[in-house]
Amino acid sequence: MASAAPVEEPTAAAEAKRRPTGDSFIRRHLRTLAPYQPILPFEVLSARLGRRPEDIIKLDANENPYGPPPEVATALGSLKFPYVYPDPESRHLRAALAEDSGLESEYILAGCGADELIDLIMRCVLEPGDKIVDCPPTFTMYEFDASVNGALVIKVPRLPDFSLDVDRIVEVVEQENPKCIFLTSPNNPDGSVINDEDLLKILDLPILVVLDEAYIEFSSLKSKMAWVKKHDNLIVLRTFSKRAGLAGLRVGYGAFPLSIIEYLWRAKQPYNVSVAAEVSACAALQNPTYLENVKNLLVQERERLFNLLKGIPFLKPFPSHSNFILCEVTSGKDAKKIKEDLAKMGVMIRHYDKKELKGYIRISVGKPEHTDALMKGLHALQL
Ligand SMILES: Cc1ncc(COP(=O)(O)O)c(C=O)c1O
């Protein structure tokens, strides 16, 4: 009788093939992705600082400290059908936005924040290996989403005054054939705006231009939403996070050429704007006077804050058209230490430690009493 063949010990390689590790299922380009570093949730932050959330002065994420108009709480408190899925086409909201913007609703699509729309645009536009143009320093989600979508990022750094290097953008578009460019006006983190001449020059290039107007209300510029009717390569993004104090509810929107929007409709998640989000945004738009007053208060406070920051010997603030002010930290002071020292006093600001912005801080504009607490902290650091 033939004896059974001896059972072989599996080699490590054979074993790995039979029993693959979890990360081997992950798409190759994502395995090297650096995680996005979100800010700490408010409750975690306040517990860490040993203060009540109400006592923390949060000037680190460009939120609107006035919050939404009272109509929003009333509307949220009387939601009739929270158990029914939301309208996939956000019809009420898009009709209200059409009235608000003067652009017909067929050009408008809403999302779970402008953030969702940035990713959705990339998912619809970029093949793996396609290139986008990013103009740092700017909002870091463009670069992050490009990496998630397997795209390559060509960086055209801004000039020392943070304006766009348009000549270099033109060169890069000719040489590298990128698919789209992300422009931010006012730009986060410095608050500079893009002039029409530069924008038109870039729109003339064979590239899709995504103009992010998340902070447009705080500038004296008019939104370019209506331009999507005459520029087939322009998308304009906006949000309720800043203008209406609804960052926590997640509502953004965009204006798109009709030839592009139809594909976003096909690719988007059906219920991307929740019932609560749509109801809140509609309620906020019912009180334009409140939105206008809050904007005026923040713009007024921005000017006061700017003048006060100019008086701090170790800070060089940059003029801003938005609800935040970028400052270069000078005189040998350390940006990270300033941020940490202020945090101990319950005042949160943002500091930067990477490349173009190493040694800078960004301070969101708050209420007058927030500015006062910040200035008290900064003066204490001077001693
Ligand atoms: C330039 C810019 N675009 C978009 C967003 C995100 O907006 P939303 O809260 O609507 O996702 C932000 C948030 O800070 C931003 O700074």
The ligand as an SDF file (V2000), in Angstrom:
LIG
                    3D

 16 16  0  0  0  0  0  0  0  0999 V2000
  -11.7130   77.0320    1.0000 C   0  0  0  0  0  0  0  0  0  0  0  0
  -12.6570   76.0810    1.6270 C   0  0  0  0  0  0  0  0  0  0  0  0
  -13.4890   75.3770    0.8560 N   0  0  0  0  0  0  0  0  0  0  0  0
  -14.3590   74.5150    1.3650 C   0  0  0  0  0  0  0  0  0  0  0  0
  -14.4300   74.2940    2.7190 C   0  0  0  0  0  0  0  0  0  0  0  0
  -15.3520   73.2540    3.2480 C   0  0  0  0  0  0  0  0  0  0  0  0
  -16.6450   73.7270    3.3120 O   0  0  0  0  0  0  0  0  0  0  0  0
  -17.8070   72.7980    3.8880 P   0  0  0  0  0  0  0  0  0  0  0  0
  -17.8750   73.0330    5.3480 O   0  0  0  0  0  0  0  0  0  0  0  0
  -19.0150   73.2630    3.1600 O   0  0  0  0  0  0  0  0  0  0  0  0
  -17.4490   71.3860    3.5510 O   0  0  0  0  0  0  0  0  0  0  0  0
  -13.6020   75.0030    3.5790 C   0  0  0  0  0  0  0  0  0  0  0  0
  -13.6770   74.7680    5.0320 C   0  0  0  0  0  0  0  0  0  0  0  0
  -12.9840   75.2940    5.8370 O   0  0  0  0  0  0  0  0  0  0  0  0
  -12.6730   75.8990    3.0170 C   0  0  0  0  0  0  0  0  0  0  0  0
  -11.8100   76.5740    3.7860 O   0  0  0  0  0  0  0  0  0  0  0  0
  1  2  1  0
  2  3  1  0
  2 15  2  0
  3  4  2  0
  4  5  1  0
  5  6  1  0
  5 12  2  0
  6  7  1  0
  7  8  1  0
  8  9  2  0
  8 10  1  0
  8 11  1  0
 12 13  1  0
 12 15  1  0
 13 14  2  0
 15 16  1  0
M  END
$$$$
